[in-house]
Amino acid sequence: MSNVTLEEKQETKLRIQKSAREVFLKKGIKGASVREIAEKAGVGASTLYGYYSSKELLFIETILPSIESRNDIHVRLDTLEVRDLGIDDVVQILADAVFALPTALIDMDHAIIKEFHSVLFSLSTSDEIKRMMENFIENNMKGVIAPFIDRLLDANIIKVELDADAFARYTLNMMRMVILEYIIFGDITKEACYKKLKGMIKMTLIGKI
């Protein structure tokens, strides 16, 4: 790959991602093979491994954009005037933001969502996947939710001591709850899940967690 230009590398990577997404959505991670994805992308398996060290890493990178592409919390939270908000308004806004992220997966096959959850939260998750998730948290939570929390603290809307970065990271646990209880297992209805999410957020903002 040393004689390949950066533009060509990027083009190849995008082609691999597109092919991987098609195969994963059709067969899931277990049914898909690196060879099939590579052939569909028009590259050799060794070339694919030059971009992605594992099928699991490729799987996560093809699914996460589905969440990010449908998420406009950056715009909503960055431009929102906070001075006249009450705590219940804040809970509603944050619940909407957090709920929107995992429910972007909802139109996918449940088997694929389960695999996504399994790979993402497995104790044996690779360091590369952990770093990818850290970037996701940085971009979608710490980079957006934390500044919003800081603005609320400055405006004295939130009246308890609260670490904005820690709260932003806590939203990952909330996302996991939504994925597990509502999307995957269907243990609770959408309304009940949303109500539980709002409860988790409010208890945190008033210092009960």
N, C-alpha and C positions, 0 to 999 in steps of 0.2 A: 504493500500500500504506500510505500515511501515515494513512488514516482507519480502518485495520483494527486491532483490539485485539491485544495480545500473545497472548492465548489463541487467537484466530482464526488468527493467523500460525502458531502452533505446531500447531494442528489441520491447517492446510493443508500444512505441511511434512511432518507424519507421513503424510498422505494421499499426498503426492508420493512419499515414500520407499517406502510400501507398493506403490504402483502401479509404481514403477521396479523394485523387486525382482522383482515378478511378470514384468515385461517382460524384464528382464535375464536372469533364470533361464531364460526360454523362448527368447530370441533372442540373448543375448549382447550385448556393447556395440556390436559392429559392426552387428548386425541391428536393434537398437533405435533408435528415433528419438525425439527430444525431443517432437515433436508427438504421437506415439502415447502416450507416458507422460503428457503434459499432459492429453490427452483422457480417458485412463483415470482420472486424478486429478480430473477435472472443473474444470480450470483452463486458462487460456490459456498458450501457450508463453512469452509475455513474463513472465507471473507466475512460471512455473517458473524462468526465468533470474534472477528477482529473489531467489530462494533459492539457486540453484546457477549459477555462472558457466559451467559446462561439463558435458557429458554424462559426461566422465571423472570429475569430482569427485563427481557424483551416484552414479556406479557404485561408486566406492570407499566412499562413505559407506553404501551399502546392503549391502556385503559385509562390511566390518569388524565390524559388530555380530554377524554370524554367528560370528565368532571369539570375541568378547568374551563373548557370552551363554553359551558352553559352557565358559568358563574359570573355574575356582574356585581359581586359585593364590593369590588374595588371602587366602582363608580358610586354605588349607593352610599357607602360609608365615608368615602373621602369627601363627598360634597354635602353631606348632611349637617345641618345646623343643629348643635346640641344644646344650646342655652335654654330652650323652652321644653326640653324633654323631661318626662318623669321616669321613675325607675321602671314602671310597667311598659312605657314606650320603648325603653332600652331593651328590656327583655324580649319584646315582640320583634324588634329589629334584629337582634342577635339570633333569635330562634329562626327567623326567616333565612338569615345568612347561613347559619350552620346546617339547617335542614336542606337547603338547596344543593349543597355539595354532594352528599351521598345519594340523594334521590335523583341525581343526574344519571345514575346507573340503572334506574328502575325499569327502563324499557329493554334492558338486556336479558338474556336467558338467565334464569336463577342459578343454574349450574355454573355458569361463568362468573356470576357475582360471588358465589360461594368460593370458587377457586381464587378469585381476586382477593377476597378477605383472608383466605387461608394462607396465600403466599405473602400477603402484606403483613399479617400479624403473627406469623409463625415464629416460634422461639429460635428456629434455625435459619431465619431470614438472613440472607447474605449482607455483608457490609455495604455492597453497592446499592442494594435495594433500600437499606436503611438510609443511605445518603440521599437517594432519590426522594424518599419520603420526607427527609429533613428539608430538602429544597421545596417540596410541596407545602410543608408546614410554613416555611419561611415566606413563600410567595402568597399563599392564600390565607394564612392565619396571622403569624407574627407580623408580616409586612402590612397587613390591612386591619385586622381586628385589634392588635396591640395599640397602634396609634389612635384608634377610635376610643379605646378604653382610657388611654392617657388624656384625651380631650375631655372625656366625661369626668375624670378625676380632677382635672384643672378647673372645670366648671362647677365642681362640687355637686355633681349629679349623683355620683357614687360616693357615699360618705364613709366607707370603710377602707382600711388599708388593703390594697389589691395590687399584686404584681401583674402588670399588663401582659408581659411575655408569658408568664406562667398560665394566665387565664387563656391566652391564645393557644397554648399547647394543650390545655385541658379540653379545648373544643375537639381535639382528635378523639378523646374518649367518648364525647357526645356523638361524634360521627359514627364511631364503631357501634354504639348502642343502636343508632338508627339503622345501620346496615344489618345488624344481627336480628334485632327484635321485630323490625317492621318489614324490611326488604327481603331478608333471607328466610326467616322462620315464620313470619306472619303471626307472631304471638300476640301482637296488639294492632289495633287499627291505626290508620294514618292520624286520625284525630287524637287518639290516646297517646301515640308516640310523640306527637307535637306538643301535647300538654305536658308529658313527662320531660321533654326537652326544655320547655319553658320553666318548669319547676327546678330543674338542675341549674339553669342559668340564674334564676332569681335567688336561689339559696346561696349561690356563690357571690352574687353582687351585694347581698345584704349581710355577708359575713357568717353564714350558717354552715359553710363547708370549708 
